[in-house]
Amino acid sequence: MNTPNKLTMLRVVLIPVFLIVLYLDFKNANYVALAIFIAASLTDFLDGYLARKHELVTDFGKFMDPLADKLLAFSAMMWFVEIGIMPAWAVLVVIAREFAVTALRLIASGDGVVIAAGKSGKVKTAATMVCIIVMFLALPTVVYHIGTAIIVVTTLYSGVEYFIVNRRLLNWTK
């Protein structure tokens, strides 16, 4: 297994560790969990950089890397729902967007078209990760609302953009 794929798998392994630390609820557990979240997030940037630099892009990486990103972000957001700092509807928006874009990619692949991650999708991912980090550090409630709003707006914008840019793939009259 090449280094980028190992980094992706490390991110997947860190997800349950991140959650276990949160549920153990010891002194400074949030900060330890945040450090784990940041480390896992950084593996995403590092594995992408290494895969492109050394031309180590694999089918496994194309599948597992975005899945690991989503699982990491969803786990943090679901924790926020559980402790009452993020509304469940906001997480549902994020999940619905991911299912919709995945469905669009499946339709495209049936036509032999690969839909690469767009700029807005990358901005959405980066904004989500940054907002999650800030929300872990925040004390004022207003920061939770702002972080949630940024996540929802970038999620909706990138999802709509995927469909507008790729509308030719959707033949609603079939």
C-alpha positions in Angstrom: 0.0 0.0 0.0 1.5 3.4 -1.0 2.0 6.3 1.5 -1.1 8.3 0.4 -3.4 5.2 0.9 -1.7 4.6 4.3 -2.5 8.2 5.3 -6.1 7.7 4.2 -6.4 4.6 6.3 -4.8 6.4 9.3 -7.5 9.0 9.0 -10.2 6.3 9.0 -8.6 4.7 12.1 -8.4 8.1 13.9 -12.2 8.6 13.5 -13.2 6.1 16.2 -10.3 7.2 18.4 -11.6 10.8 18.1 -15.1 9.8 19.2 -13.9 7.5 22.0 -11.9 10.4 23.4 -15.0 12.6 23.3 -17.2 10.0 25.0 -14.6 9.3 27.7 -15.2 12.9 28.8 -12.0 13.3 30.9 -10.5 16.7 31.7 -9.4 18.4 28.4 -11.0 15.6 26.3 -12.3 18.2 23.8 -8.7 19.5 23.3 -7.3 16.0 22.9 -10.1 15.1 20.5 -9.5 18.4 18.6 -5.8 17.5 18.2 -6.9 14.1 16.8 -9.3 15.8 14.5 -6.7 18.3 13.2 -4.1 15.5 12.7 -6.7 13.5 10.8 -7.6 16.5 8.7 -4.0 17.2 7.9 -3.5 13.7 6.6 -6.1 14.6 3.9 -4.0 17.4 2.6 -0.8 15.4 2.9 -2.0 12.3 1.2 -3.5 14.4 -1.7 -0.3 16.3 -2.1 1.8 13.1 -2.1 -0.5 11.2 -4.4 -0.4 14.0 -7.0 3.4 14.7 -6.6 4.4 11.1 -7.0 1.6 10.1 -9.4 0.2 7.6 -6.9 -3.4 8.2 -7.5 -5.3 4.9 -7.1 -8.8 3.7 -7.4 -8.7 2.9 -3.7 -7.6 6.4 -2.9 -10.3 8.0 -5.2 -12.9 6.0 -3.3 -11.5 6.0 0.3 -10.2 9.6 0.5 -13.5 11.4 0.1 -15.3 8.7 2.2 -12.8 9.3 5.0 -13.3 13.0 4.8 -17.0 12.7 5.0 -16.9 10.3 8.0 -14.5 12.5 9.9 -16.7 15.6 9.3 -19.9 13.8 10.0 -18.6 12.3 13.2 -17.7 15.8 14.5 -21.0 17.3 13.4 -23.0 14.5 15.0 -21.1 15.1 18.2 -22.1 18.7 18.0 -25.7 17.7 17.5 -25.5 15.4 20.5 -24.1 18.1 22.8 -26.6 20.7 21.5 -24.4 23.1 19.6 -25.5 22.2 16.1 -29.0 21.6 14.9 -29.7 18.2 13.3 -31.3 19.8 10.3 -27.9 21.3 9.4 -26.2 17.9 9.4 -29.1 16.5 7.3 -28.4 19.3 4.7 -24.7 18.2 4.6 -25.6 14.5 4.3 -28.3 15.1 1.7 -25.8 17.1 -0.4 -23.3 14.3 -0.2 -25.9 11.7 -1.3 -27.1 13.9 -4.2 -23.6 14.6 -5.5 -22.7 10.9 -5.2 -25.8 10.0 -7.2 -24.8 12.6 -9.8 -21.4 11.0 -10.0 -22.9 7.6 -10.4 -25.1 8.8 -13.2 -22.1 10.4 -14.9 -20.0 7.3 -14.5 -22.7 5.3 -16.3 -22.1 7.7 -19.2 -18.4 7.2 -19.0 -17.9 10.7 -17.4 -15.8 11.4 -14.3 -16.9 14.3 -12.2 -13.8 15.6 -10.4 -14.1 17.6 -7.3 -14.8 21.2 -8.2 -13.3 24.3 -6.6 -16.5 25.0 -4.6 -16.4 21.4 -3.3 -12.9 21.9 -2.1 -13.8 25.2 -0.5 -16.7 23.5 1.2 -14.5 20.8 2.6 -11.9 23.3 3.8 -14.6 25.6 5.3 -16.3 22.7 7.0 -13.0 21.5 8.6 -12.0 25.0 9.7 -15.5 25.7 11.1 -15.5 22.4 13.1 -12.1 23.3 14.6 -13.3 26.8 15.5 -16.5 25.4 17.0 -14.5 23.0 19.2 -12.6 26.0 20.5 -15.5 28.4 20.8 -17.3 29.4 23.9 -19.9 32.0 22.7 -23.0 30.5 21.2 -22.9 33.0 18.3 -19.8 31.2 17.0 -21.7 27.9 16.8 -24.4 29.6 14.8 -21.9 31.3 12.4 -19.9 28.0 12.0 -23.1 26.1 11.3 -24.2 28.8 8.8 -20.9 28.7 6.9 -21.0 24.9 6.7 -24.6 24.9 5.4 -24.1 27.8 2.9 -20.9 26.3 1.4 -22.5 22.9 1.3 -25.6 24.1 -0.5 -23.6 26.4 -2.9 -21.2 23.6 -3.9 -24.0 21.1 -4.3 -26.1 23.4 -6.5 -23.0 24.2 -8.5 -22.3 20.5 -9.2 -25.8 20.1 -10.6 -25.7 23.3 -12.7 -22.3 22.5 -14.2 -23.3 18.9 -14.9 -27.0 19.4 -15.8 -26.3 17.9 -19.3 -25.9 14.5 -17.6 -29.4 14.7 -16.2 -32.0 13.8 -18.8 -35.2 14.3 -16.9 -37.3 13.0 -19.7 -36.0 9.4 -19.6 
